[in-house]
Amino acid sequence: MNKSHIDVWNNCLQIIKDIIPAVSFKTWFEPIIPLKLENNVLTIQVPSPFFYEYLEEQYIDILRKTLRREIGADAKLEYNVVLENANFSDGKPYTVRYPSRNKTDLNNKPLQVPFDVTQPSIKNPFVIPGIKKVHFDPKLNPDYNFNNYVEGECNRLARSAGIAVGNNPGGTAFNPLMIYGDSGLGKTHLAQAIGILVKEKHPDKVVLYVNANKFQTQFVESVRNNNKNDFLHFYQMIDVLILDDVHEFAGKEKTQDTFFHIFNHIHQSGKQLILTCDRPPVELQGMEQRLLSRFKWGLQADLQRPDYETRLAILRKKAYNDGIELPDEIFEYLAANISNNIRELEAVLISLYAQSTLNRKEITLELARQMVEKLVTTTRREITIEYIQKIVCDYYKIPLEQIQGKTRKREIVQARQVSMYFSKNLTKASLASIGSHIGGKDHATVLHACKTVNNLMDTDKHFRNQINEIEKKLKV
């Protein structure tokens, strides 16, 4: 026989009452009202936002364990939070729905390091007697978890691989796991979700999230302070290293060399590397080949722009997590009119909520239109040399590495010349820069390529149509 929400909650209270002090129980649990139990989700009403925050901070572990005991492993908790000094016209209190954040302890275990971390500059860390224990923040945002990451066709491979890595870090073929895609598509969220899953499944694992720019700064400081060995040793002790925006290493040879050694140590030790990038390794410029080859050892999973259904699901999930209730027509309008990236979806939703709560405006379709016009980027994608090469190669159905190589096959040479032609006409790059990006050619070769393309357009109608089609694709 199925239990009612009242029975479940009363059974939970009996357990909690024996665990916490009587005063705390009276203050924080007696005022709670159980409302419903549907699909293993227990909804309770609490008297204020502060009350909700306090329960989530202090008692979520107890609540989670008792609910799972009563309902099962899939038990979830949801709050109806009474807003202070807010009532409906009939005098009833105004409430906002919030899901439990279901926080995980993300703290790393203390690291034992053979150097004194209080010393700003250490020439040889191994001459310091004794072992120091270092506590450090894994830099994981608890909101960037898999529960808040909506799956769709655009991210299914990357998400599935991420879950596999989170469950078994260092024990899958996805090492390193490289997640790549345009800005605002959720690379950082997914990478951090993997780190959070690792902490849930393997609390003793040492996890660290770091942006490539921060890594670069730390490295420069270690060289300046003459403690590069400490820097290397610290990173080599990480069990799961999440490096965001690895493309920022381009052109920074010493940083790349240092990361190469860290990469090797972590990988050879059976530990896990997770990398994010704004493009696949084959398109990275200014990177050492030995590092690029290692990026290809594991899995390269791309994130694409979400389709309409996924955008709609993301909006509903975000609104649910933030306690925002909107009519279906507004969700549908936003999903249909914001397609660039997830970041813009969330920005418009937050702005609508702010307009409603701070300026006391009703969230209408017209207000949604105003926010979209104000906040959503309408400019076209920035056209770069790399982007041009990709579009040209896709059009002619040839691998990108061939256009950047030395082959003199007719179809490859023509694709290379077309790339140079569009790079000269659609970017501000110098002729020398264009040539170095496309096959390592000089400026004279670029000029010759542009002249050849112009001549062919004048004499070959079929070729001219090809150029027009490619130009349309570039300017979408």
Contacts in CASP RR format, 6 or more apart in sequence:
PFRMAT RR
TARGET T0000
AUTHOR 0000-0000-0000
METHOD contacts of the structure
MODEL  1
MNKSHIDVWNNCLQIIKDIIPAVSFKTWFEPIIPLKLENNVLTIQVPSPF
FYEYLEEQYIDILRKTLRREIGADAKLEYNVVLENANFSDGKPYTVRYPS
RNKTDLNNKPLQVPFDVTQPSIKNPFVIPGIKKVHFDPKLNPDYNFNNYV
EGECNRLARSAGIAVGNNPGGTAFNPLMIYGDSGLGKTHLAQAIGILVKE
KHPDKVVLYVNANKFQTQFVESVRNNNKNDFLHFYQMIDVLILDDVHEFA
GKEKTQDTFFHIFNHIHQSGKQLILTCDRPPVELQGMEQRLLSRFKWGLQ
ADLQRPDYETRLAILRKKAYNDGIELPDEIFEYLAANISNNIRELEAVLI
SLYAQSTLNRKEITLELARQMVEKLVTTTRREITIEYIQKIVCDYYKIPL
EQIQGKTRKREIVQARQVSMYFSKNLTKASLASIGSHIGGKDHATVLHAC
KTVNNLMDTDKHFRNQINEIEKKLKV
3 11 0 8 1.000
3 37 0 8 1.000
3 70 0 8 1.000
3 71 0 8 1.000
4 37 0 8 1.000
5 34 0 8 1.000
5 35 0 8 1.000
5 36 0 8 1.000
5 37 0 8 1.000
5 42 0 8 1.000
5 43 0 8 1.000
6 34 0 8 1.000
8 34 0 8 1.000
8 37 0 8 1.000
8 42 0 8 1.000
8 67 0 8 1.000
8 70 0 8 1.000
8 71 0 8 1.000
9 32 0 8 1.000
9 34 0 8 1.000
9 42 0 8 1.000
9 44 0 8 1.000
11 66 0 8 1.000
11 70 0 8 1.000
12 63 0 8 1.000
12 66 0 8 1.000
12 67 0 8 1.000
12 70 0 8 1.000
13 29 0 8 1.000
15 66 0 8 1.000
15 69 0 8 1.000
16 25 0 8 1.000
16 29 0 8 1.000
16 59 0 8 1.000
16 62 0 8 1.000
16 63 0 8 1.000
16 66 0 8 1.000
17 25 0 8 1.000
17 29 0 8 1.000
19 62 0 8 1.000
20 59 0 8 1.000
20 62 0 8 1.000
28 51 0 8 1.000
28 54 0 8 1.000
28 55 0 8 1.000
28 58 0 8 1.000
28 59 0 8 1.000
31 46 0 8 1.000
31 47 0 8 1.000
31 51 0 8 1.000
32 44 0 8 1.000
32 45 0 8 1.000
32 46 0 8 1.000
33 44 0 8 1.000
33 45 0 8 1.000
34 42 0 8 1.000
34 43 0 8 1.000
34 44 0 8 1.000
34 45 0 8 1.000
35 43 0 8 1.000
35 44 0 8 1.000
35 45 0 8 1.000
35 80 0 8 1.000
36 42 0 8 1.000
36 43 0 8 1.000
37 43 0 8 1.000
37 71 0 8 1.000
40 71 0 8 1.000
40 72 0 8 1.000
40 74 0 8 1.000
40 75 0 8 1.000
40 76 0 8 1.000
41 75 0 8 1.000
41 76 0 8 1.000
41 77 0 8 1.000
41 78 0 8 1.000
42 67 0 8 1.000
42 71 0 8 1.000
42 75 0 8 1.000
42 76 0 8 1.000
42 77 0 8 1.000
42 78 0 8 1.000
43 78 0 8 1.000
43 79 0 8 1.000
43 80 0 8 1.000
43 97 0 8 1.000
44 77 0 8 1.000
44 78 0 8 1.000
44 79 0 8 1.000
44 80 0 8 1.000
45 79 0 8 1.000
45 80 0 8 1.000
45 81 0 8 1.000
45 82 0 8 1.000
45 95 0 8 1.000
46 52 0 8 1.000
46 55 0 8 1.000
46 79 0 8 1.000
46 80 0 8 1.000
46 81 0 8 1.000
46 82 0 8 1.000
47 82 0 8 1.000
48 81 0 8 1.000
48 82 0 8 1.000
48 83 0 8 1.000
48 84 0 8 1.000
49 81 0 8 1.000
49 83 0 8 1.000
49 84 0 8 1.000
51 81 0 8 1.000
52 79 0 8 1.000
52 81 0 8 1.000
52 98 0 8 1.000
55 63 0 8 1.000
55 79 0 8 1.000
56 100 0 8 1.000
56 101 0 8 1.000
56 103 0 8 1.000
60 100 0 8 1.000
60 101 0 8 1.000
60 102 0 8 1.000
60 103 0 8 1.000
63 77 0 8 1.000
63 100 0 8 1.000
64 75 0 8 1.000
64 77 0 8 1.000
64 100 0 8 1.000
64 102 0 8 1.000
67 75 0 8 1.000
67 76 0 8 1.000
67 77 0 8 1.000
68 75 0 8 1.000
76 99 0 8 1.000
76 100 0 8 1.000
76 102 0 8 1.000
77 99 0 8 1.000
77 100 0 8 1.000
77 102 0 8 1.000
78 97 0 8 1.000
78 98 0 8 1.000
78 99 0 8 1.000
78 100 0 8 1.000
79 97 0 8 1.000
79 98 0 8 1.000
79 99 0 8 1.000
79 100 0 8 1.000
80 95 0 8 1.000
80 96 0 8 1.000
80 97 0 8 1.000
81 95 0 8 1.000
81 96 0 8 1.000
81 97 0 8 1.000
81 98 0 8 1.000
82 93 0 8 1.000
82 94 0 8 1.000
82 95 0 8 1.000
83 93 0 8 1.000
83 94 0 8 1.000
83 95 0 8 1.000
83 96 0 8 1.000
86 93 0 8 1.000
86 94 0 8 1.000
87 93 0 8 1.000
87 94 0 8 1.000
88 94 0 8 1.000
96 323 0 8 1.000
96 325 0 8 1.000
97 320 0 8 1.000
97 323 0 8 1.000
97 325 0 8 1.000
98 321 0 8 1.000
98 323 0 8 1.000
99 320 0 8 1.000
99 321 0 8 1.000
101 142 0 8 1.000
101 143 0 8 1.000
102 145 0 8 1.000
102 147 0 8 1.000
103 142 0 8 1.000
104 142 0 8 1.000
104 145 0 8 1.000
104 196 0 8 1.000
104 199 0 8 1.000
104 200 0 8 1.000
105 199 0 8 1.000
105 203 0 8 1.000
106 138 0 8 1.000
106 140 0 8 1.000
106 142 0 8 1.000
106 196 0 8 1.000
106 199 0 8 1.000
106 207 0 8 1.000
107 135 0 8 1.000
107 137 0 8 1.000
107 138 0 8 1.000
108 135 0 8 1.000
108 136 0 8 1.000
108 137 0 8 1.000
108 138 0 8 1.000
108 206 0 8 1.000
108 207 0 8 1.000
108 208 0 8 1.000
109 203 0 8 1.000
109 204 0 8 1.000
109 206 0 8 1.000
110 133 0 8 1.000
110 134 0 8 1.000
110 135 0 8 1.000
111 133 0 8 1.000
111 134 0 8 1.000
111 135 0 8 1.000
111 136 0 8 1.000
111 206 0 8 1.000
111 234 0 8 1.000
111 237 0 8 1.000
112 131 0 8 1.000
112 132 0 8 1.000
112 133 0 8 1.000
112 134 0 8 1.000
113 125 0 8 1.000
113 131 0 8 1.000
113 132 0 8 1.000
113 133 0 8 1.000
113 134 0 8 1.000
113 230 0 8 1.000
113 233 0 8 1.000
113 234 0 8 1.000
113 237 0 8 1.000
114 125 0 8 1.000
114 126 0 8 1.000
114 128 0 8 1.000
114 130 0 8 1.000
114 131 0 8 1.000
114 132 0 8 1.000
114 233 0 8 1.000
115 122 0 8 1.000
115 125 0 8 1.000
115 126 0 8 1.000
115 128 0 8 1.000
115 132 0 8 1.000
115 227 0 8 1.000
115 230 0 8 1.000
115 233 0 8 1.000
116 122 0 8 1.000
116 128 0 8 1.000
116 132 0 8 1.000
117 132 0 8 1.000
117 134 0 8 1.000
119 128 0 8 1.000
120 225 0 8 1.000
121 225 0 8 1.000
121 226 0 8 1.000
121 227 0 8 1.000
122 128 0 8 1.000
122 226 0 8 1.000
122 227 0 8 1.000
122 229 0 8 1.000
122 230 0 8 1.000
123 226 0 8 1.000
123 227 0 8 1.000
124 229 0 8 1.000
125 227 0 8 1.000
125 229 0 8 1.000
125 230 0 8 1.000
125 233 0 8 1.000
136 208 0 8 1.000
138 195 0 8 1.000
138 199 0 8 1.000
138 206 0 8 1.000
138 207 0 8 1.000
138 208 0 8 1.000
138 209 0 8 1.000
139 208 0 8 1.000
139 209 0 8 1.000
139 210 0 8 1.000
140 192 0 8 1.000
140 195 0 8 1.000
140 196 0 8 1.000
140 199 0 8 1.000
140 207 0 8 1.000
140 209 0 8 1.000
141 192 0 8 1.000
142 196 0 8 1.000
143 321 0 8 1.000
144 188 0 8 1.000
144 189 0 8 1.000
144 192 0 8 1.000
144 193 0 8 1.000
144 196 0 8 1.000
145 192 0 8 1.000
145 193 0 8 1.000
145 196 0 8 1.000
145 197 0 8 1.000
146 159 0 8 1.000
146 163 0 8 1.000
146 193 0 8 1.000
146 196 0 8 1.000
146 197 0 8 1.000
148 189 0 8 1.000
148 193 0 8 1.000
148 317 0 8 1.000
148 321 0 8 1.000
149 155 0 8 1.000
149 159 0 8 1.000
149 189 0 8 1.000
149 190 0 8 1.000
149 193 0 8 1.000
150 310 0 8 1.000
150 313 0 8 1.000
150 314 0 8 1.000
150 317 0 8 1.000
151 159 0 8 1.000
151 310 0 8 1.000
152 159 0 8 1.000
152 306 0 8 1.000
152 307 0 8 1.000
152 309 0 8 1.000
152 310 0 8 1.000
152 313 0 8 1.000
153 304 0 8 1.000
153 307 0 8 1.000
153 310 0 8 1.000
154 185 0 8 1.000
154 303 0 8 1.000
154 304 0 8 1.000
154 305 0 8 1.000
154 306 0 8 1.000
154 307 0 8 1.000
154 310 0 8 1.000
155 185 0 8 1.000
155 186 0 8 1.000
155 190 0 8 1.000
155 303 0 8 1.000
155 304 0 8 1.000
155 306 0 8 1.000
155 310 0 8 1.000
157 301 0 8 1.000
157 302 0 8 1.000
158 179 0 8 1.000
158 190 0 8 1.000
158 301 0 8 1.000
158 302 0 8 1.000
158 303 0 8 1.000
159 190 0 8 1.000
161 172 0 8 1.000
161 174 0 8 1.000
161 177 0 8 1.000
161 299 0 8 1.000
161 301 0 8 1.000
162 174 0 8 1.000
162 177 0 8 1.000
162 190 0 8 1.000
162 193 0 8 1.000
162 194 0 8 1.000
162 197 0 8 1.000
163 194 0 8 1.000
163 197 0 8 1.000
164 172 0 8 1.000
164 174 0 8 1.000
165 172 0 8 1.000
165 174 0 8 1.000
165 175 0 8 1.000
165 177 0 8 1.000
165 194 0 8 1.000
165 198 0 8 1.000
165 272 0 8 1.000
165 274 0 8 1.000
166 194 0 8 1.000
166 195 0 8 1.000
166 197 0 8 1.000
166 198 0 8 1.000
166 201 0 8 1.000
167 197 0 8 1.000
167 201 0 8 1.000
169 198 0 8 1.000
169 202 0 8 1.000
169 205 0 8 1.000
169 239 0 8 1.000
169 240 0 8 1.000
169 271 0 8 1.000
169 272 0 8 1.000
170 270 0 8 1.000
170 271 0 8 1.000
170 272 0 8 1.000
171 270 0 8 1.000
171 272 0 8 1.000
173 298 0 8 1.000
173 299 0 8 1.000
174 298 0 8 1.000
174 299 0 8 1.000
175 267 0 8 1.000
175 270 0 8 1.000
175 272 0 8 1.000
175 273 0 8 1.000
175 297 0 8 1.000
175 298 0 8 1.000
176 263 0 8 1.000
176 267 0 8 1.000
176 272 0 8 1.000
176 273 0 8 1.000
176 274 0 8 1.000
176 275 0 8 1.000
176 294 0 8 1.000
176 295 0 8 1.000
176 297 0 8 1.000
176 298 0 8 1.000
177 194 0 8 1.000
177 272 0 8 1.000
177 273 0 8 1.000
177 274 0 8 1.000
177 275 0 8 1.000
177 298 0 8 1.000
177 299 0 8 1.000
177 301 0 8 1.000
178 246 0 8 1.000
178 275 0 8 1.000
178 276 0 8 1.000
178 277 0 8 1.000
178 280 0 8 1.000
178 281 0 8 1.000
178 295 0 8 1.000
178 298 0 8 1.000
178 299 0 8 1.000
178 300 0 8 1.000
178 301 0 8 1.000
179 187 0 8 1.000
179 190 0 8 1.000
179 191 0 8 1.000
179 274 0 8 1.000
179 275 0 8 1.000
179 276 0 8 1.000
179 277 0 8 1.000
179 301 0 8 1.000
179 302 0 8 1.000
179 303 0 8 1.000
180 187 0 8 1.000
180 276 0 8 1.000
180 277 0 8 1.000
180 278 0 8 1.000
180 279 0 8 1.000
180 280 0 8 1.000
180 300 0 8 1.000
180 301 0 8 1.000
180 302 0 8 1.000
180 303 0 8 1.000
181 187 0 8 1.000
181 277 0 8 1.000
181 278 0 8 1.000
181 279 0 8 1.000
181 302 0 8 1.000
181 303 0 8 1.000
181 304 0 8 1.000
182 278 0 8 1.000
182 303 0 8 1.000
182 305 0 8 1.000
182 341 0 8 1.000
183 278 0 8 1.000
183 341 0 8 1.000
183 343 0 8 1.000
184 341 0 8 1.000
184 342 0 8 1.000
184 343 0 8 1.000
184 344 0 8 1.000
185 303 0 8 1.000
185 304 0 8 1.000
185 305 0 8 1.000
185 306 0 8 1.000
185 341 0 8 1.000
185 342 0 8 1.000
186 303 0 8 1.000
186 342 0 8 1.000
187 244 0 8 1.000
187 276 0 8 1.000
187 277 0 8 1.000
187 303 0 8 1.000
188 244 0 8 1.000
188 276 0 8 1.000
190 303 0 8 1.000
191 209 0 8 1.000
191 242 0 8 1.000
191 244 0 8 1.000
191 274 0 8 1.000
191 276 0 8 1.000
192 209 0 8 1.000
192 242 0 8 1.000
194 240 0 8 1.000
194 242 0 8 1.000
194 274 0 8 1.000
195 207 0 8 1.000
195 209 0 8 1.000
195 240 0 8 1.000
195 242 0 8 1.000
195 274 0 8 1.000
198 205 0 8 1.000
198 207 0 8 1.000
198 239 0 8 1.000
198 240 0 8 1.000
198 272 0 8 1.000
199 205 0 8 1.000
199 207 0 8 1.000
202 239 0 8 1.000
205 239 0 8 1.000
205 240 0 8 1.000
206 237 0 8 1.000
206 238 0 8 1.000
206 239 0 8 1.000
206 240 0 8 1.000
207 238 0 8 1.000
207 239 0 8 1.000
207 240 0 8 1.000
207 242 0 8 1.000
208 235 0 8 1.000
208 238 0 8 1.000
208 240 0 8 1.000
208 241 0 8 1.000
208 242 0 8 1.000
209 242 0 8 1.000
209 244 0 8 1.000
210 218 0 8 1.000
210 241 0 8 1.000
210 242 0 8 1.000
210 243 0 8 1.000
210 244 0 8 1.000
211 243 0 8 1.000
211 244 0 8 1.000
211 245 0 8 1.000
211 248 0 8 1.000
212 243 0 8 1.000
212 244 0 8 1.000
212 245 0 8 1.000
212 246 0 8 1.000
212 247 0 8 1.000
212 248 0 8 1.000
212 249 0 8 1.000
213 245 0 8 1.000
213 248 0 8 1.000
215 243 0 8 1.000
215 255 0 8 1.000
215 259 0 8 1.000
216 248 0 8 1.000
216 249 0 8 1.000
216 252 0 8 1.000
216 255 0 8 1.000
218 231 0 8 1.000
219 228 0 8 1.000
219 231 0 8 1.000
219 254 0 8 1.000
219 255 0 8 1.000
219 258 0 8 1.000
222 228 0 8 1.000
222 230 0 8 1.000
222 231 0 8 1.000
223 254 0 8 1.000
228 258 0 8 1.000
231 258 0 8 1.000
232 258 0 8 1.000
232 261 0 8 1.000
232 262 0 8 1.000
235 241 0 8 1.000
235 262 0 8 1.000
235 266 0 8 1.000
236 262 0 8 1.000
236 265 0 8 1.000
236 266 0 8 1.000
236 269 0 8 1.000
238 266 0 8 1.000
238 271 0 8 1.000
239 271 0 8 1.000
239 272 0 8 1.000
240 271 0 8 1.000
240 272 0 8 1.000
240 274 0 8 1.000
241 262 0 8 1.000
241 266 0 8 1.000
241 271 0 8 1.000
241 272 0 8 1.000
241 273 0 8 1.000
241 274 0 8 1.000
242 274 0 8 1.000
242 275 0 8 1.000
242 276 0 8 1.000
243 259 0 8 1.000
243 273 0 8 1.000
243 274 0 8 1.000
243 275 0 8 1.000
243 276 0 8 1.000
244 276 0 8 1.000
245 276 0 8 1.000
245 277 0 8 1.000
245 278 0 8 1.000
246 275 0 8 1.000
246 276 0 8 1.000
246 277 0 8 1.000
246 295 0 8 1.000
247 277 0 8 1.000
247 278 0 8 1.000
247 279 0 8 1.000
247 284 0 8 1.000
249 255 0 8 1.000
249 256 0 8 1.000
249 259 0 8 1.000
249 287 0 8 1.000
249 291 0 8 1.000
250 284 0 8 1.000
250 285 0 8 1.000
250 286 0 8 1.000
250 287 0 8 1.000
251 286 0 8 1.000
251 287 0 8 1.000
253 288 0 8 1.000
256 287 0 8 1.000
256 288 0 8 1.000
256 291 0 8 1.000
257 288 0 8 1.000
259 291 0 8 1.000
260 288 0 8 1.000
260 290 0 8 1.000
260 291 0 8 1.000
260 294 0 8 1.000
263 273 0 8 1.000
263 291 0 8 1.000
263 294 0 8 1.000
264 294 0 8 1.000
266 272 0 8 1.000
266 273 0 8 1.000
267 273 0 8 1.000
267 294 0 8 1.000
267 297 0 8 1.000
275 295 0 8 1.000
277 284 0 8 1.000
279 386 0 8 1.000
280 300 0 8 1.000
280 302 0 8 1.000
281 287 0 8 1.000
281 292 0 8 1.000
281 295 0 8 1.000
281 296 0 8 1.000
281 300 0 8 1.000
282 400 0 8 1.000
282 401 0 8 1.000
283 386 0 8 1.000
283 389 0 8 1.000
283 390 0 8 1.000
283 400 0 8 1.000
284 292 0 8 1.000
284 295 0 8 1.000
285 386 0 8 1.000
285 437 0 8 1.000
305 339 0 8 1.000
305 340 0 8 1.000
305 341 0 8 1.000
306 314 0 8 1.000
306 339 0 8 1.000
306 342 0 8 1.000
308 335 0 8 1.000
308 336 0 8 1.000
311 334 0 8 1.000
311 335 0 8 1.000
311 338 0 8 1.000
311 339 0 8 1.000
311 342 0 8 1.000
311 345 0 8 1.000
312 331 0 8 1.000
312 332 0 8 1.000
312 335 0 8 1.000
314 342 0 8 1.000
314 345 0 8 1.000
314 346 0 8 1.000
315 331 0 8 1.000
315 334 0 8 1.000
315 335 0 8 1.000
315 345 0 8 1.000
315 349 0 8 1.000
316 331 0 8 1.000
318 324 0 8 1.000
318 345 0 8 1.000
318 346 0 8 1.000
318 349 0 8 1.000
319 325 0 8 1.000
319 326 0 8 1.000
319 331 0 8 1.000
319 349 0 8 1.000
322 349 0 8 1.000
322 350 0 8 1.000
322 353 0 8 1.000
324 349 0 8 1.000
324 352 0 8 1.000
324 353 0 8 1.000
326 352 0 8 1.000
326 363 0 8 1.000
329 365 0 8 1.000
330 352 0 8 1.000
330 363 0 8 1.000
330 364 0 8 1.000
330 365 0 8 1.000
330 368 0 8 1.000
333 365 0 8 1.000
333 368 0 8 1.000
333 369 0 8 1.000
333 372 0 8 1.000
334 345 0 8 1.000
334 348 0 8 1.000
334 349 0 8 1.000
334 368 0 8 1.000
334 372 0 8 1.000
335 345 0 8 1.000
337 372 0 8 1.000
337 376 0 8 1.000
338 344 0 8 1.000
338 345 0 8 1.000
338 348 0 8 1.000
338 372 0 8 1.000
338 376 0 8 1.000
340 376 0 8 1.000
340 377 0 8 1.000
344 375 0 8 1.000
344 376 0 8 1.000
344 377 0 8 1.000
347 375 0 8 1.000
348 368 0 8 1.000
348 371 0 8 1.000
348 372 0 8 1.000
348 375 0 8 1.000
348 376 0 8 1.000
351 371 0 8 1.000
351 374 0 8 1.000
351 375 0 8 1.000
352 363 0 8 1.000
352 367 0 8 1.000
352 368 0 8 1.000
352 371 0 8 1.000
353 363 0 8 1.000
355 361 0 8 1.000
355 363 0 8 1.000
355 367 0 8 1.000
355 371 0 8 1.000
356 362 0 8 1.000
356 363 0 8 1.000
361 367 0 8 1.000
380 475 0 8 1.000
380 476 0 8 1.000
381 387 0 8 1.000
381 476 0 8 1.000
383 426 0 8 1.000
383 427 0 8 1.000
383 474 0 8 1.000
383 475 0 8 1.000
384 427 0 8 1.000
385 419 0 8 1.000
385 423 0 8 1.000
385 427 0 8 1.000
385 429 0 8 1.000
385 433 0 8 1.000
385 434 0 8 1.000
385 437 0 8 1.000
385 438 0 8 1.000
386 437 0 8 1.000
387 474 0 8 1.000
388 419 0 8 1.000
388 422 0 8 1.000
388 423 0 8 1.000
388 426 0 8 1.000
388 427 0 8 1.000
388 474 0 8 1.000
389 400 0 8 1.000
389 403 0 8 1.000
389 404 0 8 1.000
389 419 0 8 1.000
389 437 0 8 1.000
389 438 0 8 1.000
390 400 0 8 1.000
391 470 0 8 1.000
391 473 0 8 1.000
391 474 0 8 1.000
392 403 0 8 1.000
392 415 0 8 1.000
392 418 0 8 1.000
392 419 0 8 1.000
392 422 0 8 1.000
392 470 0 8 1.000
393 399 0 8 1.000
393 400 0 8 1.000
393 402 0 8 1.000
393 403 0 8 1.000
393 415 0 8 1.000
394 473 0 8 1.000
395 466 0 8 1.000
395 469 0 8 1.000
395 470 0 8 1.000
395 473 0 8 1.000
396 411 0 8 1.000
396 414 0 8 1.000
396 415 0 8 1.000
398 411 0 8 1.000
398 412 0 8 1.000
398 415 0 8 1.000
402 412 0 8 1.000
403 412 0 8 1.000
403 415 0 8 1.000
403 416 0 8 1.000
403 419 0 8 1.000
403 438 0 8 1.000
403 439 0 8 1.000
404 438 0 8 1.000
404 439 0 8 1.000
404 440 0 8 1.000
405 439 0 8 1.000
406 439 0 8 1.000
407 413 0 8 1.000
416 438 0 8 1.000
416 439 0 8 1.000
416 449 0 8 1.000
417 449 0 8 1.000
417 450 0 8 1.000
417 452 0 8 1.000
417 453 0 8 1.000
418 453 0 8 1.000
418 467 0 8 1.000
418 470 0 8 1.000
419 438 0 8 1.000
420 434 0 8 1.000
420 435 0 8 1.000
420 438 0 8 1.000
420 441 0 8 1.000
420 445 0 8 1.000
420 446 0 8 1.000
420 449 0 8 1.000
420 450 0 8 1.000
420 453 0 8 1.000
421 449 0 8 1.000
421 450 0 8 1.000
421 453 0 8 1.000
421 454 0 8 1.000
421 467 0 8 1.000
422 470 0 8 1.000
422 471 0 8 1.000
422 474 0 8 1.000
423 429 0 8 1.000
423 434 0 8 1.000
423 437 0 8 1.000
423 438 0 8 1.000
423 446 0 8 1.000
424 431 0 8 1.000
424 434 0 8 1.000
424 446 0 8 1.000
424 450 0 8 1.000
425 450 0 8 1.000
426 474 0 8 1.000
427 434 0 8 1.000
429 437 0 8 1.000
430 443 0 8 1.000
431 443 0 8 1.000
431 446 0 8 1.000
431 447 0 8 1.000
432 442 0 8 1.000
432 443 0 8 1.000
434 443 0 8 1.000
434 446 0 8 1.000
435 441 0 8 1.000
435 442 0 8 1.000
435 443 0 8 1.000
435 445 0 8 1.000
435 446 0 8 1.000
438 446 0 8 1.000
453 467 0 8 1.000
456 463 0 8 1.000
456 464 0 8 1.000
457 463 0 8 1.000
457 464 0 8 1.000
457 467 0 8 1.000
458 464 0 8 1.000
END
